């Protein structure tokens, strides 16, 4: 009887050890294939969620979208926190953080998986304000100090030497201040905050130009009356600038667990996007940045078509 109990005990211990090893192996696989995508601004969370939905279960990936506390803090997070793998950031926000000494060499320490889209930057103001110069000394809502809109305002308006009173609201909240005359103008990233509720008889859009301290992160853009919900004359356009919305990763040691996750994510993202509506964005470059090596390899592999007689790998093929 004693011998039987001893055997049962040994079997139970062995089974428990096998179960524990299996659980640890499963947990290690989950950790290796779980990637966090941080949205640098609240308006960009939809981008992070769309990426999570598109890549769900691709190559066993689990994508966890996260909300950041502003583009500047989020840039620091992807550089410094092992828990943050990928971040949705604007290129001019990263440039601003670097120029101000907040995050030295940020553009060298980061790499991009892909440019997601161009973000037009527009100034909406009262109709009695004819041009940017007339905004001198006025209240302009450019967002909180850690936001992407604040960084854009400092680079563009500050670069023009335009003195103004900074109002720490952005997006929908900034539009409400403009309506109530608590702000004289707002700087918007894109058109999402424009819902058609601004009266074209009271408000209009001003043009913007790139300044010397933002030549790499801003590009010329053209905005139409349709884009800005009628705040321009019918059929009219205005010249402004845009910055790139970037899917950024830390350009760190390639032997780390984080680098392995980023490689898996980058390859899956490029392959998935190549079959979708955003395929044209894949080859777009981000001036001043380098592309992540894994996404570069995946991009090159998309265009590699070996002949039937040649089954050997060539430089630029995927793994």
Phi and psi in degrees as GROMACS dihedral restraints (atoms count N, CA, C in turn):
[ dihedral_restraints ]
;  ai    aj    ak    al  type     phi  dphi    fc
    3     4     5     6     1   -62.6    20    10
    4     5     6     7     1   -43.3    20    10
    6     7     8     9     1   -61.5    20    10
    7     8     9    10     1   -40.6    20    10
    9    10    11    12     1   -62.1    20    10
   10    11    12    13     1   -44.2    20    10
   12    13    14    15     1   -63.2    20    10
   13    14    15    16     1   -37.5    20    10
   15    16    17    18     1   -64.6    20    10
   16    17    18    19     1   -41.3    20    10
   18    19    20    21     1   -64.6    20    10
   19    20    21    22     1   -44.1    20    10
   21    22    23    24     1   -60.1    20    10
   22    23    24    25     1   -42.0    20    10
   24    25    26    27     1   -62.5    20    10
   25    26    27    28     1   -44.6    20    10
   27    28    29    30     1   -62.9    20    10
   28    29    30    31     1   -41.7    20    10
   30    31    32    33     1   -62.9    20    10
   31    32    33    34     1   -42.7    20    10
   33    34    35    36     1   -63.7    20    10
   34    35    36    37     1   -42.8    20    10
   36    37    38    39     1   -62.7    20    10
   37    38    39    40     1   -44.7    20    10
   39    40    41    42     1   -63.0    20    10
   40    41    42    43     1   -42.5    20    10
   42    43    44    45     1   -63.3    20    10
   43    44    45    46     1   -40.0    20    10
   45    46    47    48     1   -64.4    20    10
   46    47    48    49     1   -39.8    20    10
   48    49    50    51     1   -65.0    20    10
   49    50    51    52     1   -42.7    20    10
   51    52    53    54     1   -62.9    20    10
   52    53    54    55     1   -43.4    20    10
   54    55    56    57     1   -62.1    20    10
   55    56    57    58     1   -42.2    20    10
   57    58    59    60     1   -64.6    20    10
   58    59    60    61     1   -42.6    20    10
   60    61    62    63     1   -63.2    20    10
   61    62    63    64     1   -41.3    20    10
   63    64    65    66     1   -63.7    20    10
   64    65    66    67     1   -42.0    20    10
   66    67    68    69     1   -64.4    20    10
   67    68    69    70     1   -41.9    20    10
   69    70    71    72     1   -65.2    20    10
   70    71    72    73     1   -39.3    20    10
   72    73    74    75     1   -64.9    20    10
   73    74    75    76     1   -43.4    20    10
   75    76    77    78     1   -63.2    20    10
   76    77    78    79     1   -42.5    20    10
   78    79    80    81     1   -64.1    20    10
   79    80    81    82     1   -40.6    20    10
   81    82    83    84     1   -63.5    20    10
   82    83    84    85     1   -38.9    20    10
   84    85    86    87     1   -67.5    20    10
   85    86    87    88     1   -39.2    20    10
   87    88    89    90     1   -64.1    20    10
   88    89    90    91     1   -44.8    20    10
   90    91    92    93     1   -63.2    20    10
   91    92    93    94     1   -38.7    20    10
   93    94    95    96     1   -67.7    20    10
   94    95    96    97     1   -29.6    20    10
   96    97    98    99     1  -109.7    20    10
   97    98    99   100     1    12.2    20    10
   99   100   101   102     1  -101.9    20    10
  100   101   102   103     1   119.6    20    10
  102   103   104   105     1  -119.4    20    10
  103   104   105   106     1   131.7    20    10
  105   106   107   108     1   -94.9    20    10
  106   107   108   109     1   137.5    20    10
  108   109   110   111     1  -120.4    20    10
  109   110   111   112     1   112.8    20    10
  111   112   113   114     1   -94.8    20    10
  112   113   114   115     1   124.4    20    10
  114   115   116   117     1   -86.6    20    10
  115   116   117   118     1   116.9    20    10
  117   118   119   120     1   -65.5    20    10
  118   119   120   121     1   -26.5    20    10
  120   121   122   123     1  -133.2    20    10
  121   122   123   124     1   152.5    20    10
  123   124   125   126     1   -55.6    20    10
  124   125   126   127     1   -37.1    20    10
  126   127   128   129     1   -66.5    20    10
  127   128   129   130     1   -15.3    20    10
  129   130   131   132     1  -100.6    20    10
  130   131   132   133     1     2.6    20    10
  132   133   134   135     1   -64.0    20    10
  133   134   135   136     1   -33.7    20    10
  135   136   137   138     1   -60.3    20    10
  136   137   138   139     1   -34.6    20    10
  138   139   140   141     1   -63.9    20    10
  139   140   141   142     1   -45.1    20    10
  141   142   143   144     1   -64.4    20    10
  142   143   144   145     1   -40.5    20    10
  144   145   146   147     1   -66.5    20    10
  145   146   147   148     1   -39.2    20    10
  147   148   149   150     1   -63.0    20    10
  148   149   150   151     1   -38.5    20    10
  150   151   152   153     1   -65.1    20    10
  151   152   153   154     1   -42.7    20    10
  153   154   155   156     1   -61.7    20    10
  154   155   156   157     1   -42.4    20    10
  156   157   158   159     1   -67.0    20    10
  157   158   159   160     1   -40.3    20    10
  159   160   161   162     1   -69.0    20    10
  160   161   162   163     1   -34.5    20    10
  162   163   164   165     1  -100.2    20    10
  163   164   165   166     1     4.7    20    10
  165   166   167   168     1   -55.8    20    10
  166   167   168   169     1   121.2    20    10
  168   169   170   171     1    70.7    20    10
  169   170   171   172     1     3.2    20    10
  171   172   173   174     1   -67.4    20    10
  172   173   174   175     1   121.2    20    10
  174   175   176   177     1    53.4    20    10
  175   176   177   178     1    31.4    20    10
  177   178   179   180     1    77.3    20    10
  178   179   180   181     1    10.4    20    10
  180   181   182   183     1   -70.9    20    10
  181   182   183   184     1   144.8    20    10
  183   184   185   186     1  -119.4    20    10
  184   185   186   187     1   122.3    20    10
  186   187   188   189     1  -108.7    20    10
  187   188   189   190     1   124.4    20    10
  189   190   191   192     1  -109.9    20    10
  190   191   192   193     1   104.9    20    10
  192   193   194   195     1   -72.0    20    10
  193   194   195   196     1   141.6    20    10
  195   196   197   198     1  -132.4    20    10
  196   197   198   199     1   150.7    20    10
  198   199   200   201     1  -100.1    20    10
  199   200   201   202     1   124.2    20    10
  201   202   203   204     1   -85.5    20    10
  202   203   204   205     1   177.6    20    10
  204   205   206   207     1  -106.1    20    10
  205   206   207   208     1    26.6    20    10
  207   208   209   210     1   123.9    20    10
  208   209   210   211     1   151.6    20    10
  210   211   212   213     1   -63.0    20    10
  211   212   213   214     1   -38.7    20    10
  213   214   215   216     1   -68.2    20    10
  214   215   216   217     1   -46.5    20    10
  216   217   218   219     1   -63.1    20    10
  217   218   219   220     1   -36.9    20    10
  219   220   221   222     1   -68.8    20    10
  220   221   222   223     1   -32.3    20    10
  222   223   224   225     1   -63.3    20    10
  223   224   225   226     1   -43.4    20    10
  225   226   227   228     1   -62.9    20    10
  226   227   228   229     1   -37.9    20    10
  228   229   230   231     1   -63.5    20    10
  229   230   231   232     1   -45.1    20    10
  231   232   233   234     1   -70.0    20    10
  232   233   234   235     1   -24.0    20    10
  234   235   236   237     1   -80.1    20    10
  235   236   237   238     1   -31.7    20    10
  237   238   239   240     1  -115.6    20    10
  238   239   240   241     1   -22.4    20    10
  240   241   242   243     1  -102.6    20    10
  241   242   243   244     1   126.8    20    10
  243   244   245   246     1   -67.9    20    10
  244   245   246   247     1   -22.3    20    10
  246   247   248   249     1   -75.6    20    10
  247   248   249   250     1   -15.1    20    10
  249   250   251   252     1  -103.5    20    10
  250   251   252   253     1   116.3    20    10
  252   253   254   255     1   -94.2    20    10
  253   254   255   256     1   -45.9    20    10
  255   256   257   258     1  -133.5    20    10
  256   257   258   259     1   147.4    20    10
  258   259   260   261     1  -137.7    20    10
  259   260   261   262     1   143.3    20    10
  261   262   263   264     1   -93.0    20    10
  262   263   264   265     1   112.2    20    10
  264   265   266   267     1  -133.1    20    10
  265   266   267   268     1   160.4    20    10
  267   268   269   270     1   -98.0    20    10
  268   269   270   271     1   141.5    20    10
  270   271   272   273     1   -62.4    20    10
  271   272   273   274     1   -38.5    20    10
  273   274   275   276     1   -72.5    20    10
  274   275   276   277     1   -26.2    20    10
  276   277   278   279     1   -65.6    20    10
  277   278   279   280     1   -42.6    20    10
  279   280   281   282     1   -66.0    20    10
  280   281   282   283     1   -42.5    20    10
  282   283   284   285     1   -59.2    20    10
  283   284   285   286     1   -42.7    20    10
  285   286   287   288     1   -62.3    20    10
  286   287   288   289     1   -46.4    20    10
  288   289   290   291     1   -60.6    20    10
  289   290   291   292     1   -35.6    20    10
  291   292   293   294     1   -72.2    20    10
  292   293   294   295     1   -46.1    20    10
  294   295   296   297     1   -63.7    20    10
  295   296   297   298     1   -33.3    20    10
  297   298   299   300     1   -83.4    20    10
  298   299   300   301     1    -0.8    20    10
  300   301   302   303     1    77.1    20    10
  301   302   303   304     1    10.5    20    10
  303   304   305   306     1   -73.3    20    10
  304   305   306   307     1   -38.5    20    10
  306   307   308   309     1  -138.5    20    10
  307   308   309   310     1    82.5    20    10
  309   310   311   312     1   -56.2    20    10
  310   311   312   313     1   136.0    20    10
  312   313   314   315     1    56.9    20    10
  313   314   315   316     1    34.0    20    10
  315   316   317   318     1   -59.5    20    10
  316   317   318   319     1   -40.8    20    10
  318   319   320   321     1   -69.4    20    10
  319   320   321   322     1   -20.8    20    10
  321   322   323   324     1   -84.9    20    10
  322   323   324   325     1   -29.2    20    10
  324   325   326   327     1   -84.5    20    10
  325   326   327   328     1   -14.4    20    10
  327   328   329   330     1  -106.5    20    10
  328   329   330   331     1   155.6    20    10
  330   331   332   333     1  -133.2    20    10
  331   332   333   334     1   159.9    20    10
  333   334   335   336     1  -111.7    20    10
  334   335   336   337     1   139.6    20    10
  336   337   338   339     1   -79.6    20    10
  337   338   339   340     1   -42.6    20    10
  339   340   341   342     1  -165.1    20    10
  340   341   342   343     1   152.0    20    10
  342   343   344   345     1   -82.4    20    10
  343   344   345   346     1   124.8    20    10
  345   346   347   348     1   -79.6    20    10
  346   347   348   349     1   -44.2    20    10
  348   349   350   351     1  -173.1    20    10
  349   350   351   352     1   170.1    20    10
  351   352   353   354     1   -89.6    20    10
  352   353   354   355     1   139.4    20    10
  354   355   356   357     1  -109.4    20    10
  355   356   357   358     1   103.5    20    10
  357   358   359   360     1   -67.1    20    10
  358   359   360   361     1   140.5    20    10
  360   361   362   363     1  -109.5    20    10
  361   362   363   364     1   124.9    20    10
  363   364   365   366     1  -132.6    20    10
  364   365   366   367     1   149.0    20    10
  366   367   368   369     1  -104.9    20    10
  367   368   369   370     1   122.9    20    10
  369   370   371   372     1  -109.9    20    10
  370   371   372   373     1   129.4    20    10
  372   373   374   375     1  -146.9    20    10
  373   374   375   376     1   178.3    20    10
  375   376   377   378     1   -68.6    20    10
  376   377   378   379     1   155.7    20    10
  378   379   380   381     1   -68.8    20    10
  379   380   381   382     1   -20.9    20    10
  381   382   383   384     1   -81.9    20    10
  382   383   384   385     1     1.5    20    10
  384   385   386   387     1  -102.0    20    10
  385   386   387   388     1   104.1    20    10
  387   388   389   390     1   -78.9    20    10
  388   389   390   391     1   -26.0    20    10
  390   391   392   393     1  -157.7    20    10
  391   392   393   394     1   176.5    20    10
  393   394   395   396     1   -62.4    20    10
  394   395   396   397     1   -39.8    20    10
  396   397   398   399     1   -57.6    20    10
  397   398   399   400     1   -35.5    20    10
  399   400   401   402     1   -69.3    20    10
  400   401   402   403     1   -13.9    20    10
  402   403   404   405     1   -80.3    20    10
  403   404   405   406     1    -3.9    20    10
  405   406   407   408     1   -55.2    20    10
  406   407   408   409     1   127.7    20    10
  408   409   410   411     1    80.2    20    10
  409   410   411   412     1    -2.8    20    10
  411   412   413   414     1   -88.5    20    10
  412   413   414   415     1   172.3    20    10
  414   415   416   417     1   -91.0    20    10
  415   416   417   418     1   115.9    20    10
  417   418   419   420     1  -119.9    20    10
  418   419   420   421     1   123.6    20    10
  420   421   422   423     1   -80.8    20    10
  421   422   423   424     1   108.0    20    10
  423   424   425   426     1  -116.8    20    10
  424   425   426   427     1     7.0    20    10
  426   427   428   429     1    95.3    20    10
  427   428   429   430     1   169.7    20    10
  429   430   431   432     1   -60.9    20    10
  430   431   432   433     1   160.7    20    10
  432   433   434   435     1   -64.7    20    10
  433   434   435   436     1   -18.0    20    10
  435   436   437   438     1  -102.0    20    10
  436   437   438   439     1    11.2    20    10
  438   439   440   441     1   -93.1    20    10
  439   440   441   442     1   162.7    20    10
  441   442   443   444     1   -67.1    20    10
  442   443   444   445     1   -38.6    20    10
  444   445   446   447     1   -64.8    20    10
  445   446   447   448     1   -38.0    20    10
  447   448   449   450     1   -62.0    20    10
  448   449   450   451     1   -45.3    20    10
  450   451   452   453     1   -60.8    20    10
  451   452   453   454     1   -43.1    20    10
  453   454   455   456     1   -62.5    20    10
  454   455   456   457     1   -42.2    20    10
  456   457   458   459     1   -62.1    20    10
  457   458   459   460     1   -41.8    20    10
  459   460   461   462     1   -65.9    20    10
  460   461   462   463     1   -39.4    20    10
  462   463   464   465     1   -73.1    20    10
  463   464   465   466     1   -40.2    20    10
  465   466   467   468     1   -84.8    20    10
  466   467   468   469     1   -58.3    20    10
  468   469   470   471     1   -73.0    20    10
  469   470   471   472     1   -41.3    20    10
  471   472   473   474     1   -64.0    20    10
  472   473   474   475     1   -36.3    20    10
  474   475   476   477     1   -66.6    20    10
  475   476   477   478     1   -26.0    20    10
  477   478   479   480     1   -84.0    20    10
  478   479   480   481     1    -3.7    20    10
  480   481   482   483     1    72.6    20    10
  481   482   483   484     1    25.7    20    10
  483   484   485   486     1   -89.9    20    10
  484   485   486   487     1   114.3    20    10
  486   487   488   489     1   -77.0    20    10
  487   488   489   490     1   135.4    20    10
  489   490   491   492     1  -154.0    20    10
  490   491   492   493     1   162.1    20    10
  492   493   494   495     1   -91.4    20    10
  493   494   495   496     1   120.0    20    10
  495   496   497   498     1   -81.3    20    10
  496   497   498   499     1   128.8    20    10
  498   499   500   501     1  -111.0    20    10
  499   500   501   502     1   124.2    20    10
  501   502   503   504     1   -84.9    20    10
  502   503   504   505     1    53.5    20    10
  504   505   506   507     1  -134.8    20    10
  505   506   507   508     1   149.8    20    10
  507   508   509   510     1  -140.9    20    10
  508   509   510   511     1   168.9    20    10
  510   511   512   513     1    60.4    20    10
  511   512   513   514     1  -136.7    20    10
  513   514   515   516     1   -59.0    20    10
  514   515   516   517     1   -40.7    20    10
  516   517   518   519     1   -63.3    20    10
  517   518   519   520     1   -37.6    20    10
  519   520   521   522     1   -66.9    20    10
  520   521   522   523     1   -38.9    20    10
  522   523   524   525     1   -61.8    20    10
  523   524   525   526     1   -40.4    20    10
  525   526   527   528     1   -63.9    20    10
  526   527   528   529     1   -37.2    20    10
  528   529   530   531     1   -65.3    20    10
  529   530   531   532     1   -39.1    20    10
  531   532   533   534     1   -63.8    20    10
  532   533   534   535     1   -43.5    20    10
  534   535   536   537     1   -61.2    20    10
  535   536   537   538     1   -38.8    20    10
  537   538   539   540     1   -89.7    20    10
  538   539   540   541     1     7.1    20    10
  540   541   542   543     1    66.2    20    10
  541   542   543   544     1    22.8    20    10
  543   544   545   546     1   -89.8    20    10
  544   545   546   547     1    -4.7    20    10
  546   547   548   549     1  -144.1    20    10
  547   548   549   550     1   150.5    20    10
  549   550   551   552     1   -93.5    20    10
  550   551   552   553     1   -20.4    20    10
  552   553   554   555     1  -161.4    20    10
  553   554   555   556     1   160.8    20    10
  555   556   557   558     1  -132.7    20    10
  556   557   558   559     1   146.1    20    10
  558   559   560   561     1  -104.9    20    10
  559   560   561   562     1   121.0    20    10
  561   562   563   564     1  -112.9    20    10
  562   563   564   565     1   143.1    20    10
  564   565   566   567     1   -96.2    20    10
  565   566   567   568     1   101.9    20    10
  567   568   569   570     1    81.4    20    10
  568   569   570   571     1  -170.5    20    10
  570   571   572   573     1  -113.3    20    10
  571   572   573   574     1     4.6    20    10
  573   574   575   576     1   -59.9    20    10
  574   575   576   577     1   -35.0    20    10
  576   577   578   579     1   -75.8    20    10
  577   578   579   580     1   -13.2    20    10
  579   580   581   582     1   -86.9    20    10
  580   581   582   583     1   105.9    20    10
  582   583   584   585     1  -106.0    20    10
  583   584   585   586     1    10.7    20    10
  585   586   587   588     1    88.3    20    10
  586   587   588   589     1     1.7    20    10
  588   589   590   591     1   -86.4    20    10
  589   590   591   592     1    -9.4    20    10
  591   592   593   594     1   -81.6    20    10
  592   593   594   595     1   129.7    20    10
  594   595   596   597     1   -74.3    20    10
  595   596   597   598     1   118.1    20    10
  597   598   599   600     1   -62.0    20    10
  598   599   600   601     1   -17.4    20    10
  600   601   602   603     1   -76.4    20    10
  601   602   603   604     1   -19.3    20    10
  603   604   605   606     1  -108.0    20    10
  604   605   606   607     1   -27.7    20    10
  606   607   608   609     1  -130.2    20    10
  607   608   609   610     1   155.9    20    10
  609   610   611   612     1  -152.2    20    10
  610   611   612   613     1   178.8    20    10
  612   613   614   615     1  -111.7    20    10
  613   614   615   616     1   136.8    20    10
  615   616   617   618     1  -103.9    20    10
  616   617   618   619     1   151.7    20    10
  618   619   620   621     1   -78.7    20    10
  619   620   621   622     1   159.2    20    10
  621   622   623   624     1  -131.2    20    10
  622   623   624   625     1   151.9    20    10
  624   625   626   627     1  -129.1    20    10
  625   626   627   628     1   150.6    20    10
  627   628   629   630     1   -67.5    20    10
  628   629   630   631     1   144.9    20    10
  630   631   632   633     1  -106.3    20    10
  631   632   633   634     1   168.3    20    10
  633   634   635   636     1   -61.9    20    10
  634   635   636   637     1   -32.6    20    10
  636   637   638   639     1   -85.8    20    10
  637   638   639   640     1     7.1    20    10
  639   640   641   642     1  -137.7    20    10
  640   641   642   643     1    31.3    20    10
  642   643   644   645     1   -66.0    20    10
  643   644   645   646     1   -29.5    20    10
  645   646   647   648     1   -87.3    20    10
  646   647   648   649     1   -27.2    20    10
  648   649   650   651     1   -97.8    20    10
  649   650   651   652     1    -6.1    20    10
  651   652   653   654     1  -122.6    20    10
  652   653   654   655     1   140.6    20    10
  654   655   656   657     1  -130.1    20    10
  655   656   657   658     1   152.6    20    10
  657   658   659   660     1   -61.1    20    10
  658   659   660   661     1   144.8    20    10
  660   661   662   663     1  -144.9    20    10
  661   662   663   664     1   157.2    20    10
  663   664   665   666     1  -122.2    20    10
  664   665   666   667     1   127.6    20    10
  666   667   668   669     1  -112.5    20    10
  667   668   669   670     1   135.7    20    10
  669   670   671   672     1  -105.2    20    10
  670   671   672   673     1   168.5    20    10
  672   673   674   675     1   -61.1    20    10
  673   674   675   676     1   -34.6    20    10
  675   676   677   678     1   -65.5    20    10
  676   677   678   679     1   -41.0    20    10
  678   679   680   681     1   -58.0    20    10
  679   680   681   682     1   -40.4    20    10
  681   682   683   684     1  -105.4    20    10
  682   683   684   685     1    25.6    20    10
  684   685   686   687     1    54.2    20    10
  685   686   687   688     1    45.9    20    10
  687   688   689   690     1    83.2    20    10
  688   689   690   691     1     8.5    20    10
  690   691   692   693     1   -80.1    20    10
  691   692   693   694     1     3.1    20    10
  693   694   695   696     1  -122.8    20    10
  694   695   696   697     1   157.6    20    10
  696   697   698   699     1   -58.1    20    10
  697   698   699   700     1   149.6    20    10
  699   700   701   702     1   -53.5    20    10
  700   701   702   703     1   127.4    20    10
  702   703   704   705     1    79.9    20    10
  703   704   705   706     1    -2.9    20    10
  705   706   707   708     1   -83.3    20    10
  706   707   708   709     1   161.4    20    10
  708   709   710   711     1  -137.9    20    10
  709   710   711   712     1   162.7    20    10
  711   712   713   714     1  -139.7    20    10
  712   713   714   715     1   141.2    20    10
  714   715   716   717     1   -83.9    20    10
  715   716   717   718     1   133.1    20    10
  717   718   719   720     1  -141.8    20    10
  718   719   720   721     1  -159.0    20    10
  720   721   722   723     1  -129.3    20    10
  721   722   723   724     1   162.2    20    10
  723   724   725   726     1  -133.0    20    10
  724   725   726   727     1   159.5    20    10
  726   727   728   729     1  -123.1    20    10
  727   728   729   730     1   165.2    20    10
  729   730   731   732     1   -90.9    20    10
  730   731   732   733     1   134.9    20    10
  732   733   734   735     1   -88.8    20    10
  733   734   735   736     1   120.0    20    10
  735   736   737   738     1  -118.1    20    10
  736   737   738   739     1   141.3    20    10
  738   739   740   741     1   -93.5    20    10
  739   740   741   742     1   103.2    20    10
  741   742   743   744     1  -108.4    20    10
  742   743   744   745     1   148.0    20    10
  744   745   746   747     1  -135.9    20    10
  745   746   747   748     1   158.3    20    10
  747   748   749   750     1   -73.5    20    10
  748   749   750   751     1   129.3    20    10
  750   751   752   753     1   -90.6    20    10
  751   752   753   754     1    65.7    20    10
  753   754   755   756     1  -103.5    20    10
  754   755   756   757     1  -164.2    20    10
  756   757   758   759     1   -57.4    20    10
  757   758   759   760     1   130.9    20    10
  759   760   761   762     1   -76.8    20    10
  760   761   762   763     1    -8.4    20    10
  762   763   764   765     1   -92.3    20    10
  763   764   765   766     1    -2.5    20    10
  765   766   767   768     1   -80.2    20    10
  766   767   768   769     1   161.4    20    10
  768   769   770   771     1   -64.3    20    10
  769   770   771   772     1   -35.5    20    10
  771   772   773   774     1   -63.5    20    10
  772   773   774   775     1   -42.5    20    10
  774   775   776   777     1   -62.6    20    10
  775   776   777   778     1   -36.5    20    10
  777   778   779   780     1   -65.3    20    10
  778   779   780   781     1   -40.7    20    10
  780   781   782   783     1   -65.7    20    10
  781   782   783   784     1   -42.7    20    10
  783   784   785   786     1   -63.6    20    10
  784   785   786   787     1   -39.6    20    10
  786   787   788   789     1   -62.6    20    10
  787   788   789   790     1   -45.3    20    10
  789   790   791   792     1   -62.1    20    10
  790   791   792   793     1   -45.2    20    10
  792   793   794   795     1   -63.3    20    10
  793   794   795   796     1   -47.5    20    10
  795   796   797   798     1   -60.7    20    10
  796   797   798   799     1   -44.6    20    10
  798   799   800   801     1   -62.6    20    10
  799   800   801   802     1   -46.2    20    10
  801   802   803   804     1   -65.2    20    10
  802   803   804   805     1   -38.8    20    10
  804   805   806   807     1   -64.5    20    10
  805   806   807   808     1   -47.9    20    10
  807   808   809   810     1   -62.5    20    10
  808   809   810   811     1   -45.0    20    10
  810   811   812   813     1   -64.5    20    10
  811   812   813   814     1   -39.6    20    10
  813   814   815   816     1   -70.4    20    10
  814   815   816   817     1   -42.2    20    10
  816   817   818   819     1   -67.9    20    10
  817   818   819   820     1   -29.5    20    10
  819   820   821   822     1   -63.5    20    10
  820   821   822   823     1   -23.0    20    10
  822   823   824   825     1   -98.4    20    10
  823   824   825   826     1    -0.4    20    10
  825   826   827   828     1  -107.9    20    10
  826   827   828   829     1  -165.2    20    10
  828   829   830   831     1   -76.4    20    10
  829   830   831   832     1   -15.4    20    10
  831   832   833   834     1   -98.5    20    10
  832   833   834   835     1    18.8    20    10
  834   835   836   837     1   -58.4    20    10
  835   836   837   838     1   -32.6    20    10
  837   838   839   840     1   -68.3    20    10
  838   839   840   841     1   -21.0    20    10
  840   841   842   843     1   -77.5    20    10
  841   842   843   844     1   -20.3    20    10
  843   844   845   846     1   -61.6    20    10
  844   845   846   847     1   -39.2    20    10
  846   847   848   849     1   -86.5    20    10
  847   848   849   850     1    -4.8    20    10
  849   850   851   852     1   -67.7    20    10
  850   851   852   853     1   134.6    20    10
  852   853   854   855     1   -95.3    20    10
  853   854   855   856     1   163.6    20    10
  855   856   857   858     1  -118.1    20    10
  856   857   858   859     1   107.5    20    10
  858   859   860   861     1   -55.0    20    10
  859   860   861   862     1   133.9    20    10
  861   862   863   864     1    87.2    20    10
  862   863   864   865     1    -6.3    20    10
  864   865   866   867     1  -115.6    20    10
  865   866   867   868     1   161.1    20    10
  867   868   869   870     1  -110.8    20    10
  868   869   870   871     1   148.2    20    10
  870   871   872   873     1   -79.1    20    10
  871   872   873   874     1   144.0    20    10
  873   874   875   876     1   -58.3    20    10
  874   875   876   877     1   134.8    20    10
  876   877   878   879     1   -58.7    20    10
  877   878   879   880     1   -40.8    20    10
  879   880   881   882     1   -65.9    20    10
  880   881   882   883     1   -40.9    20    10
  882   883   884   885     1   -71.1    20    10
  883   884   885   886     1   -32.3    20    10
  885   886   887   888     1   -63.9    20    10
  886   887   888   889     1   -44.4    20    10
  888   889   890   891     1   -62.4    20    10
  889   890   891   892     1   -42.1    20    10
  891   892   893   894     1   -66.4    20    10
  892   893   894   895     1   -36.7    20    10
  894   895   896   897     1   -66.5    20    10
  895   896   897   898     1   -42.8    20    10
  897   898   899   900     1   -67.0    20    10
  898   899   900   901     1   -34.6    20    10
  900   901   902   903     1   -66.4    20    10
  901   902   903   904     1   -26.7    20    10
  903   904   905   906     1   -65.3    20    10
  904   905   906   907     1   -32.2    20    10
  906   907   908   909     1   -98.8    20    10
  907   908   909   910     1     1.8    20    10
  909   910   911   912     1   -88.4    20    10
  910   911   912   913     1   118.3    20    10
  912   913   914   915     1  -124.4    20    10
  913   914   915   916     1    91.1    20    10
  915   916   917   918     1   -67.0    20    10
  916   917   918   919     1   149.1    20    10
  918   919   920   921     1   -73.4    20    10
  919   920   921   922     1   163.9    20    10
  921   922   923   924     1   -64.7    20    10
  922   923   924   925     1   -26.8    20    10
  924   925   926   927     1   -85.0    20    10
  925   926   927   928     1   -17.5    20    10
  927   928   929   930     1  -110.5    20    10
  928   929   930   931     1   103.8    20    10
  930   931   932   933     1  -102.9    20    10
  931   932   933   934     1     8.5    20    10
  933   934   935   936     1   -85.3    20    10
  934   935   936   937     1   153.7    20    10
  936   937   938   939     1   -78.1    20    10
  937   938   939   940     1   144.6    20    10
  939   940   941   942     1  -119.7    20    10
  940   941   942   943     1   166.9    20    10
  942   943   944   945     1   -59.7    20    10
  943   944   945   946     1   131.2    20    10
  945   946   947   948     1   102.3    20    10
  946   947   948   949     1    -9.2    20    10
  948   949   950   951     1   -69.6    20    10
  949   950   951   952     1   157.9    20    10
  951   952   953   954     1   -72.0    20    10
  952   953   954   955     1   174.1    20    10
